[in-house]
Amino acid sequence: MLRDKKGVHNSFNSPDHVNHLDWTNMERFPHVFNYYCGLIELRKHHPAFRMGNSGLVRKYLEFLPGDDTMVAFHIKSGLKEQGVDEPWGDIYVALNAGKEARSIEVPQGVYTVVCRYITCDERGIGTVDGGKVTVPAQSALIFHN
């Protein structure tokens, strides 16, 4: 909800004026609210994003090489074989906190993008070709095949 906590790093014992949610931000920044809603729907409809078994996580999630400003991971296809009703195959998630675009390497192919910049829609918002995939600065990129 775009709260800054007035610069207080650990606001656990801080008063309400530090911890409150400014609900007018929903009206001032509807694109952020819609983005959060899209992320919530993505997680609700795709069990790959909420594996509750550490064995599945170890088997199906692998981190991709990156640097100190980006975290990227691959959720491998095959979860259906483990009883997880995931409709997508391979899923890639990249979070770039850097001020410059970064790239990740993925297998060749055409992937459906479901999250880019400040748009998230599980039905798809475009495609990206495999190989070297660029992740824009200070953004998330989520795509699948």
Solvent accessible surface area in square Angstrom, and as a share of the most:
residue,aa,sasa,rsa
1,M,51,0.23
2,L,83,0.41
3,R,102,0.37
4,D,100,0.52
5,K,52,0.22
6,K,121,0.51
7,G,74,0.71
8,V,54,0.31
9,H,176,0.79
10,N,112,0.57
11,S,10,0.06
12,F,170,0.71
13,N,135,0.69
14,S,27,0.17
15,P,77,0.48
16,D,117,0.61
17,H,119,0.53
18,V,12,0.07
19,N,43,0.22
20,H,91,0.40
21,L,67,0.34
22,D,50,0.26
23,W,155,0.54
24,T,70,0.41
25,N,13,0.06
26,M,58,0.26
27,E,139,0.62
28,R,147,0.53
29,F,66,0.28
30,P,68,0.43
31,H,93,0.41
32,V,17,0.09
33,F,74,0.31
34,N,94,0.48
35,Y,29,0.11
36,Y,80,0.30
37,C,51,0.31
38,G,13,0.12
39,L,56,0.28
40,I,102,0.52
41,E,66,0.29
42,L,4,0.02
43,R,134,0.49
44,K,117,0.49
45,H,92,0.41
46,H,6,0.03
47,P,23,0.14
48,A,2,0.02
49,F,47,0.19
50,R,104,0.38
51,M,31,0.14
52,G,85,0.82
53,N,80,0.41
54,S,67,0.43
55,G,33,0.31
56,L,28,0.14
57,V,55,0.32
58,R,181,0.66
59,K,116,0.49
60,Y,11,0.04
61,L,41,0.20
62,E,70,0.31
63,F,140,0.58
64,L,30,0.15
65,P,122,0.77
66,G,55,0.53
67,D,66,0.34
68,D,143,0.74
69,T,40,0.23
70,M,12,0.05
71,V,78,0.45
72,A,1,0.01
73,F,36,0.15
74,H,19,0.09
75,I,3,0.02
76,K,71,0.30
77,S,54,0.35
78,G,22,0.22
79,L,5,0.02
80,K,122,0.52
81,E,145,0.65
82,Q,81,0.36
83,G,71,0.68
84,V,22,0.12
85,D,107,0.56
86,E,5,0.02
87,P,84,0.53
88,W,37,0.13
89,G,23,0.22
90,D,30,0.16
91,I,1,0.00
92,Y,6,0.02
93,V,9,0.05
94,A,0,0.00
95,L,83,0.41
96,N,3,0.02
97,A,77,0.59
98,G,4,0.04
99,K,172,0.73
100,E,114,0.51
101,A,55,0.43
102,R,69,0.25
103,S,49,0.31
104,I,6,0.03
105,E,115,0.52
106,V,10,0.06
107,P,86,0.54
108,Q,150,0.67
109,G,36,0.35
110,V,100,0.58
111,Y,6,0.02
112,T,43,0.25
113,V,0,0.00
114,V,0,0.00
115,C,0,0.00
116,R,61,0.22
117,Y,133,0.51
118,I,74,0.37
119,T,66,0.38
120,C,14,0.08
121,D,35,0.18
122,E,47,0.21
123,R,207,0.75
124,G,24,0.23
125,I,60,0.31
126,G,32,0.31
127,T,89,0.52
128,V,28,0.16
129,D,98,0.51
130,G,10,0.09
131,G,10,0.09
132,K,143,0.60
133,V,2,0.01
134,T,79,0.46
135,V,0,0.00
136,P,23,0.14
137,A,40,0.31
138,Q,116,0.52
139,S,18,0.11
140,A,12,0.09
141,L,2,0.01
142,I,11,0.05
143,F,0,0.00
144,H,19,0.08
145,N,85,0.44
